[in-house]
Structures are given as structure tokens and as C-alpha cells.
Amino acid sequence: MDTDNIYEALRVSHDIQRKLCRRLLRASPQGGKRQEIYAELKIELAAHAAAEERYLYAPILMDDMGLNSSRHALAEHHEIDELVEKLGKAEATGGEWLAAAKKLSEEVHHHLKEEERKFFQVSGKILTETQKSRLARQYNKDYERMKVVLRG
């Protein structure tokens, strides 16, 4: 992942998340495809959230102007974590699974849209161009590291 600033770096993962959510909802309940895509999405969401919280939310939390938007974004990450856990407990061939997958996909799409349209603008006013570049490097390194850690 070669990106010049934190927002470009995050959008790469955001696009992966959107694609995985679409694939998850289209996956057949037979043959284990749902579980395979779920596992990939779970790792992607967790690795992204961990690195994003460390290298975007934390610095923005330190600025009064970014406090409320950071808290809101963190709360949405927590909601997504809970939806991922709920989906993981659902039977992949049942109707409960599809309802949980739809709810997760909706929340992920909502969060990404809100983050890209609101949070990026607020944080963009707080961070310097140098910080945006440095944070991108730190985010990318941690994001890749977390994917390895989460895959076990």
C-alpha cells in the first residue's frame, strides 16, 4: 500500500471493506463461502480499526476541535465490533445470519461514508501535511502488522 497521506491510506481499506460486505451479502449459504468471506472481513475490519484508532483518532482526540467526532467514530467502531461478533455466532445457513450480515454491512457503509464526508474534513483542518504523511506511513505499517497478527 503506497499512499501519500493518511486519508488515501484509509480509503484503500475502506474500499476493501465495501467490497467484502457486498461479497458477504451475495455469498451462498452452501459450501462455506459465507464463513470464508466473514473471516476475511473480520480481519480487515479489526486490523483497519486498530491502526486507524492509533494513527488518526488518537491524534485528533488530543485537539478540542476533534474530540466529539473522534468519540463518535470510536463508538461506531465498537458497534461494528459487536455486530461482527453477533454474525460470528449466527448459523451461516439460517435467516438470522443474513439479517445480521445486512445489519453489519449497513453499519460499515454508514461509518465509512460518515468518516469520509465528515471526520476527514474535521481532522484535515487539525493535521499538517507533514503529519498526514507520517501518519499514513505509521498507519500502513501497523495495518499490515495487525493483519498478520489477526490471521494467527
C-alpha positions as CSV (number, residue, x, y, z in Angstrom):
1,M,0.0,0.0,0.0
2,D,1.8,3.1,-1.2
3,T,-0.1,6.2,-0.2
4,D,0.9,9.8,0.4
5,N,-1.4,10.8,3.2
6,I,-3.5,9.1,5.9
7,Y,-6.8,9.7,4.0
8,E,-5.6,7.9,0.9
9,A,-4.3,5.0,3.0
10,L,-7.6,4.7,4.9
11,R,-9.6,4.8,1.6
12,V,-7.8,1.7,0.3
13,S,-9.0,-0.3,3.3
14,H,-12.5,1.4,3.1
15,D,-12.8,0.1,-0.5
16,I,-11.8,-3.4,0.6
17,Q,-14.4,-3.3,3.4
18,R,-17.1,-2.2,1.0
19,K,-16.2,-5.0,-1.5
20,L,-16.1,-7.6,1.3
21,C,-19.5,-6.5,2.6
22,R,-21.1,-6.8,-0.9
23,R,-19.5,-10.3,-1.4
24,L,-20.7,-11.4,2.1
25,L,-24.3,-10.5,1.3
26,R,-24.2,-12.3,-2.1
27,A,-22.5,-15.4,-0.8
28,S,-24.3,-18.7,-0.9
29,P,-25.1,-20.4,2.4
30,Q,-23.7,-23.6,1.0
31,G,-20.1,-24.6,0.6
32,G,-18.6,-22.5,3.4
33,K,-18.2,-19.3,1.3
34,R,-20.0,-17.2,3.9
35,Q,-17.6,-18.2,6.6
36,E,-14.6,-17.6,4.4
37,I,-15.7,-14.1,3.5
38,Y,-16.8,-13.4,7.1
39,A,-13.3,-14.4,8.3
40,E,-11.6,-12.1,5.8
41,L,-13.9,-9.2,6.6
42,K,-13.4,-9.7,10.3
43,I,-9.7,-9.5,10.0
44,E,-9.9,-6.5,7.6
45,L,-12.2,-4.6,10.0
46,A,-10.2,-5.3,13.1
47,A,-6.8,-4.5,11.5
48,H,-8.1,-1.3,10.0
49,A,-9.8,-0.2,13.2
50,A,-6.8,-0.8,15.4
51,A,-4.4,1.1,13.1
52,E,-6.9,3.9,12.4
53,E,-7.6,4.4,16.1
54,R,-3.9,4.6,16.9
55,Y,-2.8,6.8,14.0
56,L,-5.8,9.0,13.2
57,Y,-8.3,9.0,16.1
58,A,-5.8,9.3,18.9
59,P,-4.1,12.5,17.5
60,I,-7.5,14.0,16.7
61,L,-8.8,13.3,20.2
62,M,-6.0,15.5,21.5
63,D,-7.4,18.5,19.8
64,D,-10.6,20.2,21.2
65,M,-12.0,20.6,17.7
66,G,-11.7,16.8,17.0
67,L,-12.9,15.5,20.4
68,N,-16.6,14.9,19.6
69,S,-16.1,13.5,16.1
70,S,-13.3,11.1,17.4
71,R,-15.6,9.9,20.2
72,H,-18.4,9.3,17.7
73,A,-16.1,7.4,15.4
74,L,-14.8,5.2,18.2
75,A,-18.3,4.4,19.3
76,E,-19.2,3.3,15.8
77,H,-16.1,1.0,15.7
78,H,-17.4,-0.6,18.9
79,E,-20.9,-1.1,17.4
80,I,-19.3,-2.7,14.3
81,D,-17.2,-5.0,16.6
82,E,-20.4,-6.1,18.3
83,L,-22.1,-6.8,15.0
84,V,-19.1,-8.8,13.8
85,E,-19.3,-10.9,17.0
86,K,-23.1,-11.4,16.6
87,L,-22.6,-12.5,13.0
88,G,-19.9,-14.9,14.0
89,K,-22.3,-16.6,16.4
90,A,-25.1,-17.0,13.9
91,E,-25.6,-20.2,11.9
92,A,-24.3,-19.4,8.4
93,T,-27.2,-21.2,6.7
94,G,-30.0,-19.6,8.7
95,G,-32.1,-16.4,8.2
96,E,-30.6,-14.9,11.4
97,W,-27.2,-14.9,9.7
98,L,-28.4,-12.9,6.6
99,A,-30.2,-10.4,8.9
100,A,-27.0,-9.9,10.9
101,A,-24.9,-9.7,7.8
102,K,-27.2,-7.0,6.4
103,K,-27.0,-5.0,9.6
104,L,-23.2,-5.3,9.7
105,S,-23.0,-4.2,6.1
106,E,-25.3,-1.2,6.7
107,E,-23.3,-0.1,9.7
108,V,-20.0,-0.4,7.9
109,H,-21.2,1.5,4.9
110,H,-22.7,4.2,7.2
111,H,-19.5,4.6,9.2
112,L,-17.3,4.8,6.1
113,K,-19.5,7.3,4.4
114,E,-19.7,9.5,7.5
115,E,-16.0,9.2,8.2
116,E,-15.0,10.2,4.6
117,R,-17.5,13.0,4.4
118,K,-17.3,14.5,7.9
119,F,-14.4,13.1,10.0
120,F,-11.8,13.5,7.3
121,Q,-12.7,17.2,6.9
122,V,-12.6,17.9,10.6
123,S,-9.3,16.1,11.1
124,G,-7.9,17.6,7.9
125,K,-8.1,21.0,9.5
126,I,-6.2,19.8,12.5
127,L,-3.3,17.9,10.9
128,T,-0.5,19.4,8.9
129,E,0.6,17.9,5.6
130,T,3.7,16.5,7.2
131,Q,1.6,14.9,9.9
132,K,-0.7,13.4,7.3
133,S,2.2,11.8,5.5
134,R,3.8,10.5,8.7
135,L,0.5,9.1,10.0
136,A,0.0,7.3,6.6
137,R,3.3,5.5,7.0
138,Q,2.6,4.6,10.6
139,Y,-1.0,3.5,9.8
140,N,0.1,1.4,6.8
141,K,2.8,-0.4,8.8
142,D,0.5,-1.1,11.7
143,Y,-2.4,-2.1,9.5
144,E,-0.2,-4.7,7.7
145,R,1.2,-5.9,11.0
146,M,-2.3,-6.3,12.5
147,K,-3.5,-8.4,9.6
148,V,-0.6,-10.8,10.2
149,V,-1.3,-10.9,14.0
150,L,-5.0,-11.4,13.5
151,R,-4.6,-14.2,10.9
152,G,-2.5,-16.0,13.6
